[in-house]
Amino acid sequence: MSNAVTRGIRVSVKCKYLPERSSPSQKQYVFAYTVRISNEGAETAQLRSRHWVITDANSLVQEVRGEGVVGAQPVLKAGQYFEYTSFCAIATARGSMHGTYQMITDAGERFDAVIAPFDLALPHSIN
């Protein structure tokens, strides 16, 4: 699990391997990750876009950028949270992800909420 707080925005991530969606013989390992974005600060903030950095065990890096998350650009008032689950596939049994969510406050200030690194790993390969 990863956990980071930036300007009152806490981003927590849990990840699990999906054997039923993976095909190791074809070098495809699929992971589900559930993200909870909580506003623990005093100012309202909207998630506008995302930037993910996904690295496999061969050091192959994929970068994913886009508007919002799962088709949404949630507005989080103080005390509110937004949670979603998404997926990623890599070519190795182990890897990692990290990134940022680009946020904007009601006052128009932009900042990047950090998504701390977390492991993508088969249960038996976690050390």
N, C-alpha and C positions, 0 to 999 in steps of 0.2 A: 504494500500500500504506500502511496505517496501522499504528502500533505505539505502545502505551502500557503502562506498568507501574504498578500500584497495589498496595502491600503485598505485593509479590512475585508478583502475578498479572499475567503479560504477555498482552495481547490484541493479536494481529496479524490484519489483514484484507487479503485480496486480492480484487479485484473485476474482473468482465469482463462486457461487453455480450453479450446473447444474441439475435442477429438472427433466428434461427429461431423464437423465441418472441415476438418483438416485431411490432408493426403500426404503423409510423410514420404511415400514412394515417389511422389511428384514434387517434393520439396515445397510443400505448402502447409504452413502451420498457422492456424487461425486462432486469434485471441479476442475475447470480449473484454471491454473495459467499461466500468461504470464510474461516471464522474459526478461528483456533487459539488456545486458551486454555491457557497453560502456567503451572504453579506453580513459580516459581523461588525461592520463599521456603521457610521452615522449617515453617510451620504448614499443616495440612490445611484446605481450604476447599471448601465446596459452593456451586455456582451455584444460586440459588433462583429468580430471575426476571430478566426483561430489560426494558429501556426503550430503544427506538430513536426517533430523530428523523430523519425523511426530508424533505428539502427539494428541490423541483424548481427549474428556472430561472425560473419565474414567482413564486417565493417562497411557493408553496403548501406548507404544512407538514403532514405526517402524523405522528402519534405512535402507536407500537405498544408495548403493554405486555402481558406475559403471564408465566405460570409457565414456568420452564425454557427450554430451546432444543431444537427439533426433537423434542419429547416426552421430553426427558431433563433431569435435574437432577444433572449429574455431580459426583462427589466427587473432588477432586484432592489427592492427597498430594504432598509435596515431590518434585519431579522428574517428576511426571506431567503429561500434557496431554490435551486433548479437542479434536477438530477436527470441524467440520461445515460443510455448504454449504446455503445457503438462497437465496431469491430476493426481489426486490422489483420493482414496476412503478411507473413515474412517467409523467407526461404530456409530458415534455420530453426532449430528447436529452442533457441535462446536469442534474446535481443533486449532492447530497451526503447522506451519512449519518453519524451519530455517536450515541453513547448510553452506557449503563452496564449492567453485570451486577450484580445484587444478590447478594452473597456472604455466607456465614456460616461462621465458623471453628468448630472443634470446641469451643472455649471459649464459643461462643454470641455472639461479637462479629459484628455486621453491618457491612459496608462496601460501597461502590460501586466496582467495578473499571471504570475508564474505557475506553471504546472511542473512540479518537481519530478525528477526522473523516477521511473518504475520499471521493474523487470517484466519481460515477456518470457515465460519459461514453462516448460512441461513440469508437472508436479514432481516427478522423480529427478529432474535435473537442477532443482533449486538447491543451492548450497547454503 
